[in-house]
Amino acid sequence: MNPFRIIAVLLAMSFGLQAMPALADAVQTSSSTSNASGDPVYDAEAPPAISMIGDLLIARPLLIGATVIGAAAFVVSLPFTAASGSVKSAGRSLVVDPGRSAFVRCLGCTTTGYNHDE
């Protein structure tokens, strides 16, 4: 296969993949119910299987790694944050927020399971 055909196929595939979110949005807005259960009162996020698989294989390991790296950075920065009085906000930003996204959020969802502040 010559290089021109390879480039043409790769461009066609990439443009096709870029159009998929627009198609998914069109399908989602055309549905008659507001959620997967069909009950307008119960408004829960019901992600598709591909979102769950991507979340499980890509997002969760990265978020767990970000939590571990954030915990190490928090420990290293602790003397400086203690001196400035921002230990709570540094801990929340570096450890709690990535940990909450990794362990509390449902598989494939975009929001965490709870949104109350401690």
C-alpha positions in Angstrom: 0.0 0.0 0.0 1.5 3.4 -0.9 1.9 6.2 1.6 -0.8 8.3 0.1 -3.5 5.6 0.7 -2.3 5.1 4.2 -2.5 8.8 5.0 -6.0 9.0 3.3 -7.3 6.1 5.4 -5.9 7.5 8.6 -7.4 10.9 7.9 -10.8 9.3 7.1 -10.7 7.3 10.3 -9.7 10.3 12.4 -12.5 12.5 11.0 -15.0 9.7 11.5 -14.0 9.3 15.1 -14.2 13.1 15.7 -17.8 13.1 14.4 -18.9 10.4 17.0 -19.5 12.8 19.9 -21.7 15.0 17.7 -23.7 11.9 16.7 -23.9 10.8 20.3 -25.2 14.2 21.4 -27.9 14.1 18.7 -29.0 10.7 19.8 -29.1 11.7 23.5 -31.1 14.9 22.9 -33.6 13.0 20.7 -34.6 10.6 23.4 -38.0 11.2 25.0 -37.1 10.5 28.6 -34.6 12.5 30.7 -32.8 9.4 32.2 -32.3 5.7 31.6 -35.0 4.6 34.0 -37.7 6.4 32.3 -38.9 8.1 35.5 -38.6 11.9 35.3 -38.4 12.1 39.1 -35.4 9.8 39.3 -32.6 11.7 37.6 -29.4 9.5 37.9 -26.5 9.4 35.6 -26.6 6.2 33.5 -23.4 6.1 31.5 -23.0 3.8 28.5 -20.8 0.7 28.6 -18.0 2.3 26.6 -17.7 5.1 29.2 -17.5 2.5 31.9 -14.8 0.5 30.1 -12.8 3.7 29.5 -13.2 4.8 33.0 -12.1 1.4 34.4 -9.1 1.0 32.1 -7.8 4.6 31.7 -9.3 7.1 34.1 -9.3 5.2 37.4 -5.6 4.1 37.2 -4.6 7.7 36.3 -6.7 9.1 39.2 -5.3 6.6 41.7 -1.8 7.6 40.5 -2.7 11.2 40.9 -3.8 10.5 44.4 -0.6 8.8 45.3 1.6 11.5 43.7 -0.6 14.2 45.3 -0.1 12.6 48.7 3.6 12.6 48.2 3.5 16.3 47.1 1.4 17.1 50.1 3.9 15.6 52.5 6.7 17.4 50.8 4.9 20.8 50.8 3.5 20.3 54.4 6.1 22.6 56.1 5.3 25.4 53.6 1.6 25.0 53.7 1.6 24.8 57.5 3.5 28.1 57.7 1.0 29.8 55.3 -2.0 28.3 57.0 -3.3 26.5 53.9 -2.9 22.9 55.0 -6.6 22.1 54.6 -6.9 23.5 51.1 -3.7 21.8 50.0 -4.8 18.5 51.3 -8.2 18.8 49.6 -6.7 19.8 46.3 -3.8 17.3 46.2 -5.3 14.2 47.9 -9.0 14.4 48.6 -10.3 15.6 45.3 -8.4 13.0 43.1 -9.2 10.3 45.7 -12.9 11.2 45.7 -12.9 11.0 41.9 -11.1 7.7 41.9 -13.0 5.9 44.6 -16.4 7.6 45.2 -17.6 8.3 41.7 -19.7 5.6 40.0 -18.1 3.8 37.1 -18.4 5.9 33.9 -20.1 8.9 35.7 -18.8 12.4 35.5 -19.8 13.6 39.0 -18.8 12.2 42.4 -21.2 10.3 44.6 -21.6 13.1 47.1 -21.0 16.8 47.1 -21.0 17.8 50.7 -18.1 19.6 52.3 -16.5 18.3 55.5 
